[in-house]
């Protein structure tokens, strides 16, 4: 028993169930089980496929997190099939309904779809040889491939997404119970009362809204921000629900009035709780979700208490130093600001930056869309075994990068300091328990556009500013043309000022793509041009509230410049064979900008012309 308890247990899973697998690993480690979990054990720069194979070879037990994605993954299949062929013990942890292959049937099975803590206790007891194995029933997918057994956290989110529909449905049933004759009289479809029409319309609308978000959520495909958006939207719909419920006869009696107020009040509080607290602190929700950038704060809040010695706190992490190493950084001249930022963080961790000629222990290459394709291949070839990559911007994962992609990468595209701190401690051979819970380093989602929060914020500011002044610039031009052709009386706008405003708007849109998306323009040029545009638009004096807005915009520009200046490039020539970003991302940005500009401009222009013609 003692030998089995100290043996290594390998966690095999699909990256789509990353947060569930990480929670499982951390909980089992807290139960004094020796777990091999890839994001803890694979140090940056190692060849991840070989590292996984070494982990499987050294393990005596394996826990397979069973999902459809895991069964379809060739990497996961190689792990569990090789383990089964050797006759080693394999345990199934079920997280969704699947069709199990014959090789996995009859093995110890733990159904985690419902109560996580209870099943975790039972699994830990078995892995420590303190209990007999369980053989829970394997859930079979239904016709719609929807789960019939869900964690309580997921039921709460679903209830919040259908909050208005549930409130209206319960209110209608209560009204039917209290005043059935009046309701039947109103519900004659030949002459529906106005209040009844509104009620039924809102009932159907709330059902459609709930289905719109609930179906992808149940398939683990709904983004975190859309979950919060759906819950917030249901909360905002509570007011029209209150009005609709009051129009179908519930207020005819004192008891009915109190009951429907209580029903709607309870659902409103539930949706507000789901939005304001639960979605920001729920471990159950985190375990349900697929990996995405928006969830990192929730991940840290939930998993930090599970890490016995490690911490997500940067200041505390900096105090626990491992061995100091000498390293060098390879980078394109455009990415030198990011290199200086990394060097500063590594210095606090005790590491020393040296020149290539001084034979450093570790080579670090900064990989971005500005990197030369040939340079990346040369670096990979020359320093294999002593090289790791820090990815600092979204890139296109081309065939030429396949050799590079064999190694564990550090995804620093969000400009998060904890990622670099964790890397510094990893290179210092600090034990996984004393580092952050894991370095999420993999090229799996490298094609997904990702930037620091302040850069994303600056992009929104530029777009809103450009649309705002573009509307007034085009309005003045349209007014001039209408006056010129005699359609409207009076003088049109100032042509030079209008053209200047349109030009500033176009430049602002150009900056958002050229600098913030494609990183082709240096930070100093980006902030200088945008700041000058704001001041010029304010000086022209033709845009309402522009001078007041400039007092807000200029400090925001300085804030983003201070917070994320290291992410924007320095002045450097553009390589002819740059890695670049994926073409689909380029198309997506162009399409989004066209729709955004067209919707705002034509909408506001149409409204302005309607007002002018009506008043004229």
KAPEPE-V38697 format. One record per backbone hydrogen bond with DSSP energy under -1.0 kcal/mol. CO is the residue of the C=O (numbers start at 0). NH is the residue of the N-H. If there is no record, write none. Layout:
# KAPEPE-V38697
co->CO nh->NH
co->CO nh->NH
This chain:
# KAPEPE-V38697
co->0 nh->4
co->1 nh->5
co->7 nh->59
co->7 nh->60
co->8 nh->35
co->9 nh->62
co->11 nh->64
co->13 nh->16
co->14 nh->17
co->16 nh->20
co->17 nh->21
co->18 nh->22
co->19 nh->23
co->20 nh->24
co->21 nh->25
co->22 nh->26
co->23 nh->27
co->24 nh->28
co->25 nh->29
co->27 nh->32
co->28 nh->31
co->32 nh->34
co->33 nh->8
co->35 nh->10
co->36 nh->39
co->36 nh->40
co->37 nh->41
co->38 nh->438
co->42 nh->45
co->45 nh->407
co->46 nh->50
co->47 nh->51
co->48 nh->52
co->49 nh->53
co->50 nh->54
co->51 nh->55
co->52 nh->56
co->53 nh->57
co->60 nh->9
co->61 nh->90
co->62 nh->11
co->63 nh->92
co->65 nh->94
co->66 nh->70
co->67 nh->71
co->68 nh->72
co->72 nh->76
co->73 nh->77
co->74 nh->78
co->75 nh->79
co->76 nh->80
co->77 nh->81
co->78 nh->82
co->79 nh->83
co->80 nh->84
co->81 nh->85
co->82 nh->87
co->83 nh->86
co->88 nh->61
co->90 nh->63
co->91 nh->109
co->92 nh->65
co->93 nh->111
co->100 nh->103
co->101 nh->104
co->103 nh->106
co->107 nh->91
co->108 nh->135
co->109 nh->93
co->114 nh->118
co->115 nh->119
co->116 nh->120
co->117 nh->121
co->118 nh->122
co->119 nh->123
co->120 nh->124
co->121 nh->125
co->122 nh->126
co->123 nh->127
co->124 nh->129
co->125 nh->128
co->133 nh->108
co->138 nh->97
co->141 nh->144
co->150 nh->154
co->151 nh->155
co->152 nh->156
co->153 nh->157
co->154 nh->158
co->155 nh->159
co->156 nh->160
co->157 nh->161
co->159 nh->162
co->161 nh->165
co->162 nh->166
co->163 nh->167
co->164 nh->168
co->165 nh->169
co->166 nh->170
co->167 nh->171
co->168 nh->172
co->169 nh->173
co->170 nh->174
co->171 nh->175
co->172 nh->176
co->173 nh->177
co->174 nh->178
co->178 nh->182
co->179 nh->183
co->180 nh->184
co->181 nh->185
co->182 nh->186
co->187 nh->190
co->192 nh->196
co->193 nh->197
co->194 nh->198
co->195 nh->199
co->196 nh->200
co->197 nh->201
co->198 nh->202
co->199 nh->203
co->200 nh->204
co->201 nh->205
co->202 nh->206
co->203 nh->207
co->204 nh->208
co->205 nh->209
co->206 nh->210
co->207 nh->211
co->208 nh->212
co->209 nh->213
co->210 nh->214
co->212 nh->216
co->213 nh->217
co->214 nh->218
co->215 nh->220
co->216 nh->219
co->222 nh->226
co->223 nh->227
co->224 nh->228
co->225 nh->229
co->226 nh->230
co->227 nh->231
co->228 nh->232
co->229 nh->233
co->230 nh->234
co->231 nh->235
co->232 nh->236
co->234 nh->237
co->236 nh->240
co->237 nh->241
co->238 nh->242
co->239 nh->243
co->240 nh->244
co->241 nh->245
co->244 nh->247
co->248 nh->251
co->252 nh->256
co->253 nh->257
co->254 nh->258
co->255 nh->259
co->256 nh->260
co->257 nh->261
co->258 nh->262
co->259 nh->263
co->260 nh->264
co->261 nh->265
co->262 nh->266
co->263 nh->267
co->264 nh->268
co->265 nh->269
co->266 nh->270
co->267 nh->271
co->268 nh->272
co->269 nh->273
co->270 nh->274
co->271 nh->275
co->272 nh->276
co->272 nh->277
co->273 nh->278
co->276 nh->279
co->277 nh->280
co->277 nh->281
co->281 nh->285
co->282 nh->286
co->283 nh->287
co->284 nh->288
co->291 nh->294
co->292 nh->295
co->294 nh->298
co->295 nh->299
co->296 nh->300
co->297 nh->301
co->298 nh->302
co->299 nh->303
co->303 nh->306
co->312 nh->316
co->313 nh->317
co->324 nh->351
co->325 nh->360
co->325 nh->361
co->326 nh->353
co->327 nh->363
co->329 nh->365
co->331 nh->334
co->332 nh->335
co->333 nh->569
co->334 nh->338
co->335 nh->339
co->336 nh->340
co->337 nh->341
co->338 nh->342
co->339 nh->343
co->340 nh->344
co->341 nh->345
co->342 nh->346
co->343 nh->347
co->344 nh->348
co->345 nh->350
co->346 nh->349
co->351 nh->326
co->354 nh->357
co->355 nh->358
co->361 nh->327
co->362 nh->387
co->363 nh->329
co->364 nh->389
co->366 nh->391
co->367 nh->370
co->368 nh->579
co->370 nh->578
co->371 nh->375
co->372 nh->376
co->373 nh->377
co->374 nh->378
co->375 nh->379
co->376 nh->380
co->377 nh->381
co->378 nh->382
co->382 nh->385
co->385 nh->362
co->387 nh->364
co->388 nh->409
co->389 nh->366
co->390 nh->411
co->395 nh->397
co->397 nh->400
co->398 nh->401
co->400 nh->404
co->403 nh->406
co->405 nh->47
co->407 nh->44
co->409 nh->390
co->409 nh->411
co->411 nh->414
co->416 nh->420
co->417 nh->421
co->418 nh->422
co->419 nh->423
co->420 nh->424
co->421 nh->425
co->422 nh->426
co->424 nh->429
co->425 nh->428
co->427 nh->322
co->430 nh->433
co->438 nh->440
co->442 nh->445
co->444 nh->447
co->445 nh->394
co->451 nh->455
co->452 nh->456
co->453 nh->457
co->454 nh->458
co->455 nh->459
co->456 nh->460
co->457 nh->461
co->458 nh->462
co->459 nh->463
co->460 nh->464
co->461 nh->465
co->462 nh->466
co->463 nh->467
co->464 nh->468
co->465 nh->469
co->466 nh->470
co->467 nh->471
co->468 nh->472
co->469 nh->473
co->470 nh->474
co->471 nh->475
co->472 nh->476
co->473 nh->477
co->474 nh->478
co->475 nh->479
co->475 nh->492
co->476 nh->480
co->477 nh->481
co->478 nh->482
co->479 nh->483
co->480 nh->484
co->481 nh->486
co->481 nh->487
co->482 nh->485
co->493 nh->497
co->494 nh->498
co->495 nh->499
co->496 nh->500
co->497 nh->501
co->498 nh->502
co->499 nh->503
co->500 nh->504
co->501 nh->505
co->502 nh->506
co->503 nh->507
co->504 nh->508
co->505 nh->509
co->506 nh->510
co->507 nh->511
co->508 nh->512
co->509 nh->513
co->510 nh->514
co->510 nh->515
co->512 nh->517
co->513 nh->519
co->521 nh->525
co->522 nh->526
co->523 nh->527
co->524 nh->528
co->525 nh->529
co->526 nh->530
co->527 nh->531
co->528 nh->532
co->529 nh->533
co->530 nh->534
co->531 nh->535
co->532 nh->536
co->533 nh->537
co->534 nh->538
co->535 nh->539
co->542 nh->545
co->544 nh->548
co->545 nh->549
co->548 nh->551
co->548 nh->552
co->549 nh->553
co->551 nh->555
co->552 nh->556
co->553 nh->557
co->554 nh->558
co->555 nh->559
co->556 nh->560
co->557 nh->561
co->558 nh->562
co->559 nh->563
co->563 nh->566
co->568 nh->522
co->574 nh->577
co->576 nh->372
co->579 nh->395
co->581 nh->585
co->582 nh->586
co->583 nh->587
co->584 nh->588
co->585 nh->589
co->586 nh->590
co->587 nh->591
co->588 nh->592
co->589 nh->593
co->590 nh->594
co->591 nh->595
co->592 nh->596
co->593 nh->597
co->594 nh->598
co->595 nh->599
co->596 nh->600
co->597 nh->601
co->598 nh->602
co->599 nh->603
co->600 nh->604
co->601 nh->605
co->602 nh->606
co->603 nh->607
co->604 nh->608
co->605 nh->609
co->606 nh->610
co->607 nh->611
co->608 nh->612
co->609 nh->613
co->610 nh->614
co->611 nh->615
